[in-house]
């Protein structure tokens, strides 16, 4: 009898099998898969934007630089126009379409071998993440070393072109990627993605000491990820409809493959009342609806908010309605994935914190800063289109406060609406 009972006890999986599931070959597949996916998306997007025509074989380095910036890399622009001329340029923008693709591939690959597990040891999770991080670091170094190039700027024809030729001041523009800073930021990006993947996935195991946090953290994290992905999905549908009905196939495809989440999450923040400061000057253009470009193209820094947009076209108030509906849906989803014993006011607090952090992240990722200029003999813009500025920056602390307020309200309403919904794994008490 004792032998029979012992034989029915669950047997722990051998250590070798765990290592096989979390070994170096699988980690290499995760890293290579994510890098290849980002390179393909960036290359197609840049091709659609016309970057394949860049001189001097600059297309491949530009693709690598785009991938590097997508994971937080630092790309530095430089210029040279001889002794009598000066150039300056700067660029800060994250191609969030590339970022999103890489994040989804990394998260999926990280979680796949952890499926169908209730609990995982902290050492096991740390070892699996460390393998990915080591190979990811090598990939980041390779990206940074390949993302550098210098090419001449075509001045066209006219007086300015003649002067630059006469004075041997033909401008050259180049870019390099800072290896240490790119590696550090890329590792932080990876850590954030892996932690978020563990928080969002209901089936991913957690160390025993962290299990008590999954009730308060996981449903809220899942709801926020669902909210931001819903905005991207709606933006994708809108972009495809625009491409079919109005043409501009390559331009729209470039927006989809490079900056669709930038526009989608800008719409989310505007709908929730977040204010941005922005300016467009010179030949810079923004792949945004016409009314947004009108608000931003002013002599001075302008205020971009739902109120200023609606002043140009009152139909844009629908952004507030869309944000309210989708946020309430996210709050309902959060409550439905939580135990029934949690009271509405706790749901409100959880969503307030989660939404405040989400808006902070979206605002930081959505910032844009770009400028360039050429001065000859100390005179800038010699009758040509040689300078420009593109600026878009959020008012961060007001965004965090609005996120907390919206989260409190939506969390309470969503929890109240989800009360009758049966929870998975819970049995309702029978009335006598």
Secondary structure in CASP SS format (residue, H / E / C, confidence):
PFRMAT SS
TARGET T0000
AUTHOR 0000-0000-0000
METHOD secondary structure of the structure
MODEL  1
X C 1.00
X H 1.00
X H 1.00
X H 1.00
X H 1.00
X H 1.00
X H 1.00
X C 1.00
X C 1.00
X C 1.00
X C 1.00
X C 1.00
X C 1.00
X C 1.00
X H 1.00
X H 1.00
X H 1.00
X H 1.00
X H 1.00
X H 1.00
X H 1.00
X C 1.00
X C 1.00
X H 1.00
X H 1.00
X H 1.00
X H 1.00
X H 1.00
X H 1.00
X H 1.00
X H 1.00
X H 1.00
X H 1.00
X H 1.00
X H 1.00
X H 1.00
X H 1.00
X H 1.00
X H 1.00
X H 1.00
X H 1.00
X H 1.00
X H 1.00
X H 1.00
X H 1.00
X H 1.00
X H 1.00
X H 1.00
X C 1.00
X C 1.00
X H 1.00
X H 1.00
X H 1.00
X C 1.00
X H 1.00
X H 1.00
X H 1.00
X H 1.00
X H 1.00
X H 1.00
X H 1.00
X H 1.00
X H 1.00
X H 1.00
X H 1.00
X H 1.00
X H 1.00
X H 1.00
X H 1.00
X H 1.00
X C 1.00
X C 1.00
X C 1.00
X C 1.00
X E 1.00
X E 1.00
X E 1.00
X E 1.00
X E 1.00
X E 1.00
X C 1.00
X C 1.00
X C 1.00
X C 1.00
X E 1.00
X E 1.00
X E 1.00
X E 1.00
X E 1.00
X E 1.00
X E 1.00
X E 1.00
X C 1.00
X C 1.00
X C 1.00
X H 1.00
X H 1.00
X H 1.00
X H 1.00
X H 1.00
X H 1.00
X H 1.00
X H 1.00
X H 1.00
X H 1.00
X H 1.00
X H 1.00
X H 1.00
X H 1.00
X H 1.00
X H 1.00
X H 1.00
X C 1.00
X C 1.00
X C 1.00
X C 1.00
X C 1.00
X C 1.00
X E 1.00
X C 1.00
X C 1.00
X H 1.00
X H 1.00
X H 1.00
X H 1.00
X H 1.00
X H 1.00
X H 1.00
X H 1.00
X H 1.00
X H 1.00
X H 1.00
X H 1.00
X H 1.00
X H 1.00
X H 1.00
X H 1.00
X H 1.00
X H 1.00
X H 1.00
X H 1.00
X H 1.00
X H 1.00
X H 1.00
X H 1.00
X H 1.00
X C 1.00
X C 1.00
X E 1.00
X E 1.00
X E 1.00
X E 1.00
X C 1.00
X C 1.00
X C 1.00
X C 1.00
X C 1.00
X C 1.00
X H 1.00
X H 1.00
X H 1.00
X H 1.00
X H 1.00
X H 1.00
X H 1.00
X H 1.00
X C 1.00
X C 1.00
X C 1.00
X C 1.00
X C 1.00
X E 1.00
X E 1.00
X E 1.00
X E 1.00
X E 1.00
X E 1.00
X C 1.00
X H 1.00
X H 1.00
X H 1.00
X H 1.00
X H 1.00
X H 1.00
X H 1.00
X H 1.00
X H 1.00
X H 1.00
X H 1.00
X H 1.00
X H 1.00
X H 1.00
X H 1.00
X H 1.00
X H 1.00
X H 1.00
X H 1.00
X H 1.00
X H 1.00
X H 1.00
X C 1.00
X C 1.00
X C 1.00
X C 1.00
X C 1.00
X E 1.00
X C 1.00
X H 1.00
X H 1.00
X H 1.00
X H 1.00
X H 1.00
X H 1.00
X H 1.00
X H 1.00
X H 1.00
X H 1.00
X H 1.00
X H 1.00
X H 1.00
X H 1.00
X H 1.00
X H 1.00
X H 1.00
X H 1.00
X H 1.00
X H 1.00
X H 1.00
X H 1.00
X H 1.00
X H 1.00
X H 1.00
X H 1.00
X H 1.00
X H 1.00
X H 1.00
X H 1.00
X H 1.00
X H 1.00
X H 1.00
X H 1.00
X H 1.00
X H 1.00
X H 1.00
X H 1.00
X H 1.00
X C 1.00
X C 1.00
X H 1.00
X H 1.00
X H 1.00
X H 1.00
X H 1.00
X H 1.00
X H 1.00
X H 1.00
X H 1.00
X H 1.00
X H 1.00
X H 1.00
X H 1.00
X H 1.00
X H 1.00
X H 1.00
X H 1.00
X H 1.00
X H 1.00
X H 1.00
X H 1.00
X H 1.00
X H 1.00
X C 1.00
X C 1.00
X C 1.00
X C 1.00
X E 1.00
X E 1.00
X E 1.00
X E 1.00
X E 1.00
X E 1.00
X C 1.00
X C 1.00
X C 1.00
X C 1.00
X C 1.00
X C 1.00
X C 1.00
X C 1.00
X H 1.00
X H 1.00
X H 1.00
X H 1.00
X H 1.00
X H 1.00
X H 1.00
X C 1.00
X C 1.00
X C 1.00
X C 1.00
X C 1.00
X E 1.00
X E 1.00
X E 1.00
X C 1.00
X H 1.00
X H 1.00
X H 1.00
X H 1.00
X H 1.00
X H 1.00
X H 1.00
X C 1.00
X H 1.00
X H 1.00
X H 1.00
X H 1.00
X H 1.00
X H 1.00
X H 1.00
X H 1.00
X H 1.00
X H 1.00
X H 1.00
X H 1.00
X H 1.00
X H 1.00
X H 1.00
X H 1.00
X H 1.00
X H 1.00
X H 1.00
X H 1.00
X H 1.00
X H 1.00
X H 1.00
X C 1.00
X C 1.00
X C 1.00
X C 1.00
X C 1.00
X C 1.00
X C 1.00
X H 1.00
X H 1.00
X H 1.00
X H 1.00
X H 1.00
X H 1.00
X H 1.00
X H 1.00
X H 1.00
X H 1.00
X H 1.00
X H 1.00
X H 1.00
X H 1.00
X H 1.00
X H 1.00
X H 1.00
X H 1.00
X H 1.00
X H 1.00
X H 1.00
X H 1.00
X C 1.00
X C 1.00
X E 1.00
X E 1.00
X E 1.00
X E 1.00
X E 1.00
X E 1.00
X E 1.00
X E 1.00
X E 1.00
X C 1.00
X C 1.00
X E 1.00
X E 1.00
X C 1.00
X C 1.00
X C 1.00
X C 1.00
X C 1.00
X C 1.00
X E 1.00
X E 1.00
X E 1.00
X E 1.00
X E 1.00
X E 1.00
X E 1.00
X E 1.00
X C 1.00
X H 1.00
X H 1.00
X H 1.00
X H 1.00
X H 1.00
X H 1.00
X H 1.00
X H 1.00
X H 1.00
X H 1.00
X H 1.00
X H 1.00
X H 1.00
X H 1.00
X H 1.00
X H 1.00
X H 1.00
X H 1.00
X H 1.00
X H 1.00
X H 1.00
X H 1.00
X C 1.00
X C 1.00
X C 1.00
X C 1.00
X C 1.00
X C 1.00
X C 1.00
X C 1.00
X C 1.00
X C 1.00
X C 1.00
X C 1.00
X C 1.00
X C 1.00
X C 1.00
END
